[in-house]
Amino acid sequence: MAKKLYPDAASALDGLLRDGLLIACGGFGLCGIPERLIDAVRESGVKDLTFASNNAGIDNEGIGKLLRTRQVKKMIASYVGENKEFERQYLSGELEVEFSPQGTLAERMRAGGAGIPGFYTKTGVGTLVAEGKEVKSFANRDGTSQDYILEEGIFADLALVKAWKADETGNVVFRKTARNFNVPAATCGKVCVVEVEEIVPTGSLDPDGIHLPGVYVQRLIMGSPYDKKIEFRTTRSTDVG
């Protein structure tokens, strides 16, 4: 079995990066984003990248770092409301954006990982999301019909994800919210690179608790220690008198 564990993010991405890649990136807000791998992409200098990710991070965090360095050509995302640089680039025509409803985006990634080129959904019918897409009517059991739009599966060149634990063969466990997009993102990439907080001996993970089997993981790094990032910090005066 090929060794999957690499000493750092740069070595784990060695030979995988080139201009124009489609990258599926895990994360939900600032939870579960592959920070070390994103930093290595930035340092590599590759450009004209397309990222499929739930969101684009915030200014100077997550994919926001790559927007600052103008390495991202297109975003396929569902939520981008906290990134001022994203907003500026989009409104000025510097960044191409494909908005995808959150559930649809997750299913597009899952479909790509399952080898499914497309599927029909009623999410987005009659909205801007449906523009330019095939619409098909399906009959309901009560004799009525419902329009659905065709959405394409995402087949990424590379998947970058962040996990809680992994063993040395690449079996992975995610924690809480970080599980949301990391699993479908991981499966839809031709090559999947995972960074984790902890690496444990092979065989020590409960087989029933593994969220991503090692067959999907080609390369692995330990990225700890991590700082806890907070998207919004809300404070109040201590003077309540």
N, C-alpha and C positions, 0 to 999 in steps of 0.2 A: 504494500500500500504506500502511495506517495506521501511524503511528509507534508502536512498542511500548515504546521505552525511556523510562522516567520517572526524574526526579531523585532520588526517595526513596520509602520505603515508604508514607508517608501519601498522597502524590499518586497512587501506583499503585493504592491502594485507594479513592480518592475516587469516590463514587457507587456503590460495590459493597456497602458494609456496611449492614446493617439488623438489627434484633432478630430472633431466631428462625431464623437461617441454618443450613443444614447445610453444614459446611466439611470437605472432605477435606484432610488435612494430611500432608505427607511427613515422613520421618525414621525412624530406627531407633536407639532409645536416644537419645543426644544427638548422633548422627551424622546430618548432613543435615537438621537441623530448620531451618525458615525463621525464624530469630531476629528479623530486622528486621521482617518482616511480622507476626509474633506480637506484637511490641512495638507496632506501629501499630494492631492490633486492640484491644489493651489500652487504648491512649491514646484510641481513638475512643469508648469507653464502651458499645458495643453489648453486649446481654445475651441471655440465653435461647438461647445457641448450642448446637448439636449438633456435636461433632467426631468424625469418623471418622479414626482414626489408630492405628498399631500400638501406641503407648504414649502415656501422658499426661505425658511428661517426668519431671522430678523436682521437688522443692520449689524454686520460684523459677527454674526453667529450663524452656524449651519451653512446652507447654500448661500446665505447673504454674503459670506466671505468671497465666494467666487463671482458674485454679481459685482462686488466692489472692484475686482480685478478684471472685469469684462471677459471672463472666460466662458460665460453661459450665453448661448445664442437663443435658446428656446426653453420655456418652462411648460411642462404639462402638470397642472396642479389644480387643487380644489379650493385652497385658502391661502391668500397672500396679503391679508389686510394689515400686517404689522411691519412691513418692510418698505421704508421710504425710498430706498434706492431702487427697489423693484418697481415701485410706483413711478418714479422719475423716468426710468429706462423704458417702461411700457408706454407711458404717455408721450414720450418723445420719439417713439418708433424704433428705439435701439434694441428692444427685446421682443421676441415673438412669444405670445402666450396662447396656450390652448387650455381653456378652462374645462374642467371635468367635474361633475358632481362627485362628492366624496365617496359614496358607495359605488358609483360607477367606476371611479378610478381604481378602487381596491379590487373590483371584479375584473377590470381590464388587466391588471397585473396578475391576478390569480388565473385568469384565462390563458394568458401568455405562458405561465408556468405549467399549465396543463396541456399545452399544445393546441389550444382552441383559438382559431383566428378571429372569431367574432361572435357576438351574441346580441339578442334583442332585449331592450328594456323600455319601459314606458317613462322612466325618469328623463325629464327634459323635453318631452313631446310638446310641441307648440311654443317652445322658447328658443332663444338664441343658440342653445346647446344643440338643437336639432338641425341648424342650418348646414346644408351641404351633405346631410347624411340620408341614407335610405330609410324610408318609412314603410312599414308593412302592417297591415291590419290582421289581427287574429280574432277568431270567433270565441266568445264566451259561452259557457254552458247554458245561459239563459236566453241565447239567441242574439244578444247584442254583440258588438265588436269593439275592439280597443286598438288604437294605433300604438306601435312600438318603433323605436329607432334602432338602427344597427350601430353598435359600438365595436371597435376593433380591439383585440387583445394586444397587450404591450409585450414585445419581444426585445428585451434590452441587450446591449452588448456586454454590459457589466452591471452587477448589483453590489451596492455598498450598504451594509447594515450594521446595527449595533445591538449587542445582546448582553444579558446578565452573566450567564455562565456557558461554558462549552467544555467538552472533553477534547482530548488530543486528536480524536478522529473527526471532529467537527460537528458532533451532535450538540444542538444549541437549545438553551432555555432563555426565554424572554421574561421580563417582569412587568406586570401590570400594563400601563398604557403603551409601553414600548412595543408590545406585541401587535398593536393595531396594523401598522403598515409594513413592519419589518419582514413578516413572514411572506406575504405576497410579493413584496419587492425582491426578496431573496430568491424566490423560485423562478421569477421571470427573466433572470439574467443568464446569459450563456456562461459567464463566470461569476461566481459569488465570493466576495471577500467580506469576512466578518471580523469586527473588533468586539472584544468582550471585556467585562470587568474582572472576570476570574476564570482561570483554566484549571480544570480538575482532572484527575487520572481517568483514563478510559475505563468504563464499567462502573463508575461511581454515581452516575446519574440514573435516576429511576426511569426505566424505559417508557413507562406510561406518562411521564412528565416532560418528555422531550417535545418541543414545539416545532423544531426544524431538524429533520434527520441529516446526518452528515453527508449523505449522498448528494445533497444540494450545495455543499460548501467545498470550495476548492482551496481557499487560503484563509488563514486565521492569525490574528494578532491579539495580544493583551494590551489594552490601551490605558489601564489604570495608572495613576489615580485620576479621577475626574472631579471637576467642580460642579456643584449643583447650580444649573442655570435657571433663572426665573424670568419669564416673559414680561410680566407686569409686577412691579413691587409697589404695594399700596401701604402707606404709612399714615399715621394720625398723630396729632400733637399729644404729648404726655400731659399737657396742662388741660385737665378736664374741668377745672373749677371755673 
